[in-house]
Amino acid sequence: MNALTQNILVLTLAVALDAFLPDLPNRIHPVAWMGRAINSLQRLSPSKPTPAVLFGAVLALGVVGVSAVVSHLVVEGLLNMGEPAYVLGGALILRYTFTVRGLSRAARRVRNSLELGRLDEARAGLRSLVSRDPSSLDQPLIAAAAIQSVAENTTDSFVGPWLAFSIFGVPGAVAYRAVNTLDSMLGYRGAYEYLGKVSARLDDLVNLIPARVSALLLLLSGFWQRLPAARGWRTLRMDRRLTPSPNAGWTMGAMAGLLGVRLEKQGQYCLGGKLVPPAAHHIDQAVRLAERTAAIAFFGALGLLVLRLSVTG
């Protein structure tokens, strides 16, 4: 079995495991371990801005570097054990760097609660998708937040990790997940604004290409689903710079145009401002778009694997 076949099997098995294998409890989940390590280290941060930024840089580079090195050593050990060990072990590691099913299930729980008129339950479900405080959100803003998360997470949850794997192997996907975890924990304004500056900028950097690929794949998925891809493209082009992130506006703008809905985060941005407010059924449309995007991205990642391994031998 050559390297190409091995890695195709790793990615295919990882996707199958995501679809059918229950998620691990936090006490043994690799990403939860990463989160606990970040949480422990951030407590050591200095309080003054400049030392906090420097400490944050060391923290970010250290977590990403250690994650990549440890996963590389594990992969090398699996390869030395033989092809079956690498395929199975590599797939298990890769599986926990991404999720398609988890994103879909979380968004659909919010949709179900909205359809039943259970706004408090919908707000509670939204906490697994977004970091903002949902306690004051009404029904359209809850739906908008869920759709925004689905759109943005086409990049973070699967397109980014699969691209990283296709180019850099399992360690690349693990390093990508480390960057994303750092940003989700530290990369926002507030208590960790200075500590998280490098994490936020690093996340912006590594997602420059994946976010734009995700947006194009969303438009392709919309065309496949017979949605107005031209309106999605126009909304993306007009509104992609309205978000604080240089990347999030690409996928959210595409999603807003495809669904014909206004995606607003109060006090920060509004994409598709002339479109209608979203409702519960738009969340379901967004999830179907994301799932089709995942299907296209999967075959794109396989194609990139073939290209890379054909060039490198």
C-alpha positions in Angstrom: 0.0 0.0 0.0 1.6 3.3 -1.1 1.4 6.6 0.8 -1.4 7.9 -1.4 -3.6 5.0 -0.7 -2.8 5.1 3.0 -3.8 8.8 3.3 -6.9 8.4 1.2 -8.0 5.6 3.6 -7.1 7.8 6.7 -9.3 10.7 5.5 -12.1 8.4 4.4 -12.2 6.4 7.6 -12.0 9.6 9.7 -15.0 11.0 7.9 -16.9 7.8 8.4 -15.9 7.8 12.1 -17.2 11.4 12.4 -20.5 10.3 10.9 -21.0 7.2 13.1 -18.7 7.2 16.1 -20.0 9.0 19.3 -17.9 11.9 20.5 -15.5 11.2 23.3 -16.2 12.5 26.8 -14.2 15.6 27.6 -11.9 13.8 30.1 -10.3 11.8 27.2 -11.0 14.1 24.2 -7.8 15.4 22.6 -9.2 18.9 21.9 -10.4 19.1 25.5 -6.9 18.2 26.7 -5.6 21.1 24.5 -8.2 23.4 26.0 -7.3 22.5 29.5 -3.6 23.1 28.8 -4.4 26.5 27.4 -6.6 27.3 30.3 -3.9 26.4 32.8 -1.2 28.4 31.0 -3.3 31.5 30.5 -3.5 31.9 34.3 0.2 32.6 34.3 -0.2 35.6 32.0 1.1 39.1 33.2 -1.6 41.7 33.6 0.2 44.6 31.7 -0.5 44.8 28.0 3.0 44.4 26.5 4.1 41.5 28.6 0.7 39.9 28.1 1.1 40.1 24.3 4.6 38.6 24.5 3.4 35.9 26.8 0.4 35.2 24.5 2.8 34.9 21.5 4.9 32.3 23.4 1.8 30.5 24.5 0.3 30.4 21.0 3.5 29.2 19.3 4.3 26.8 22.1 0.8 25.1 22.0 0.8 24.9 18.2 4.4 23.6 18.1 4.0 21.0 20.8 0.7 19.8 19.2 2.4 19.4 15.8 5.5 17.7 17.2 3.7 15.3 19.5 1.3 14.3 16.7 4.2 13.9 14.3 5.9 11.5 16.7 2.7 9.5 17.2 2.3 9.2 13.5 5.8 8.1 13.0 5.3 5.5 15.7 2.1 4.3 14.0 3.9 4.0 10.6 6.7 1.9 12.3 4.0 -0.4 13.6 2.7 -1.0 10.1 0.1 0.2 7.6 -3.0 -0.9 9.4 -1.9 0.8 12.6 -1.2 4.1 10.7 -4.5 4.0 8.8 -6.6 3.3 12.0 -4.6 5.4 14.4 -4.2 8.3 11.9 -8.0 8.3 11.2 -8.8 8.3 14.9 -6.5 11.3 15.5 -7.7 13.1 12.4 -11.4 12.5 13.3 -11.0 14.7 16.4 -9.6 17.7 14.4 -12.9 18.2 12.6 -16.6 17.6 12.7 -19.5 17.7 10.2 -22.1 15.8 12.2 -21.4 17.8 15.4 -22.0 21.1 13.7 -25.2 19.9 12.0 -26.6 18.4 15.2 -26.0 21.6 17.2 -27.6 23.8 14.6 -30.6 21.5 14.2 -31.2 21.5 18.0 -31.6 25.3 17.9 -33.9 25.0 14.9 -36.1 22.4 16.6 -36.4 24.6 19.7 -37.3 27.7 17.6 -39.9 25.7 15.7 -41.5 24.8 19.0 -41.4 28.4 20.2 -39.0 27.5 23.1 -36.8 30.5 22.9 -35.0 29.9 26.2 -34.1 26.4 25.0 -32.9 27.8 21.7 -30.7 30.3 23.4 -29.2 27.6 25.6 -28.5 25.5 22.5 -26.9 28.5 20.8 -24.2 28.5 23.5 -22.6 25.4 21.8 -22.3 27.4 18.5 -21.4 30.9 19.4 -19.4 32.7 22.1 -21.8 35.8 22.4 -24.3 36.1 25.2 -27.6 34.9 23.6 -29.9 35.8 26.6 -31.4 38.9 25.0 -31.7 37.6 21.4 -35.2 37.3 19.8 -36.2 34.6 17.4 -34.7 36.2 14.2 -31.4 37.0 15.9 -31.2 33.5 17.3 -31.7 32.1 13.9 -29.2 34.5 12.5 -26.6 33.5 15.1 -27.1 29.8 14.3 -26.8 30.4 10.5 -23.7 32.6 11.0 -22.0 29.9 13.0 -22.9 27.2 10.5 -21.4 29.4 7.7 -18.2 30.4 9.5 -17.7 26.8 10.7 -17.7 25.4 7.3 -14.1 26.7 7.4 -13.2 25.9 11.0 -15.0 22.6 11.4 -14.0 20.7 8.2 -12.6 22.6 5.2 -9.6 24.0 7.1 -8.6 20.8 8.8 -9.0 18.8 5.6 -6.9 21.2 3.6 -4.3 21.1 6.4 -4.3 17.3 6.3 -4.1 17.2 2.5 -1.0 19.4 2.5 0.8 18.6 5.8 -0.7 15.3 7.0 -2.2 14.5 10.3 0.2 16.8 12.2 -0.9 19.7 10.0 -4.6 19.1 10.9 -3.7 18.8 14.6 -1.8 22.1 14.4 -4.7 23.8 12.6 -7.1 22.6 15.4 -4.6 24.0 18.0 -4.7 27.4 16.3 -8.5 27.4 16.1 -8.8 26.3 19.8 -6.5 29.1 20.9 -8.5 31.6 19.0 -11.8 30.4 20.4 -10.5 30.6 23.9 -8.4 33.7 23.8 -8.9 35.6 20.6 -11.6 38.0 21.6 -11.9 41.4 23.3 -12.3 41.4 27.0 -10.3 39.8 29.8 -7.8 38.1 27.4 -7.6 40.9 24.7 -3.8 41.3 24.9 -3.0 37.7 25.8 -5.1 36.5 22.8 -3.8 39.0 20.2 -1.3 36.7 18.6 -3.7 33.8 18.7 -6.4 35.8 16.9 -3.9 37.1 14.3 -2.5 33.5 13.8 -6.0 32.2 13.3 -6.7 35.0 10.7 -3.5 34.1 8.9 -4.1 30.3 8.7 -7.7 30.8 7.5 -7.0 33.3 4.7 -7.1 30.5 2.1 -9.5 28.1 3.8 -12.2 30.7 4.3 -12.1 31.8 0.7 -12.2 28.2 -0.4 -15.2 27.6 1.9 -17.1 30.5 0.5 -16.6 29.3 -3.1 -17.6 25.8 -2.1 -20.7 27.2 -0.4 -21.6 29.0 -3.7 -21.1 25.8 -5.6 -23.3 23.9 -3.1 -25.9 26.6 -3.5 -25.9 26.2 -7.2 -26.2 22.4 -6.7 -29.2 23.0 -4.4 -30.7 25.4 -7.0 -30.3 28.4 -4.8 -29.5 31.9 -6.2 -25.7 31.5 -6.4 -25.4 34.9 -8.2 -27.1 36.7 -5.3 -24.7 34.8 -2.9 -21.8 36.0 -4.9 -23.0 39.6 -4.9 -23.7 39.6 -1.2 -20.3 38.1 -0.5 -18.6 40.8 -2.6 -20.5 43.7 -1.1 -20.5 42.6 2.6 -17.4 40.4 3.2 -15.5 43.3 4.8 -18.2 44.2 7.3 -17.1 41.7 9.9 -14.2 42.3 12.4 -12.6 39.1 11.1 -11.0 39.3 7.6 -12.3 35.8 6.9 -15.7 35.3 8.5 -17.5 37.7 6.1 -16.7 35.5 3.1 -18.7 32.5 4.2 -21.4 34.4 6.0 -21.8 36.8 3.1 -22.2 33.8 0.7 -24.7 32.1 3.1 -26.7 35.3 3.5 -27.1 35.8 -0.2 -27.8 32.1 -0.9 -30.6 32.0 1.7 -31.9 35.5 1.0 -31.7 36.4 4.7 -30.1 39.2 6.8 -27.4 38.0 9.1 -26.9 40.5 11.9 -24.8 40.6 15.1 -26.2 43.6 17.0 -23.8 46.4 17.4 -21.2 44.8 15.1 -22.3 44.0 11.6 -25.2 43.2 9.3 -24.7 41.2 6.2 -27.4 41.2 3.5 -29.0 44.3 5.1 -31.8 44.5 2.5 -32.8 40.9 2.8 -35.4 39.4 5.1 -34.8 38.3 8.8 -34.1 34.6 9.1 -36.5 32.0 10.6 -36.1 28.5 11.9 -36.4 26.8 8.5 -33.5 28.9 7.2 -31.2 27.1 9.8 -32.1 23.8 8.2 -31.3 25.2 4.7 -28.0 26.4 6.1 -27.2 23.0 7.5 -28.0 21.3 4.2 -25.7 23.7 2.4 -22.9 23.0 4.9 -23.3 19.3 4.5 -23.2 19.5 0.7 -20.1 21.8 1.1 -18.5 19.1 3.2 -19.2 16.5 0.5 -17.5 18.7 -2.2 -14.7 19.6 0.2 -14.0 15.9 0.9 -13.5 15.1 -2.8 -11.5 18.3 -3.2 -9.2 17.2 -0.3 -8.8 13.8 -1.9 -7.8 15.5 -5.2 -5.3 17.7 -3.3 -3.8 14.6 -1.7 -3.4 13.0 -5.1 -1.7 16.1 -6.5 0.6 16.5 -3.5 1.7 12.9 -3.2 2.1 12.7 -7.0 4.5 15.6 -7.0 6.4 14.6 -3.9 6.5 10.9 -4.8 
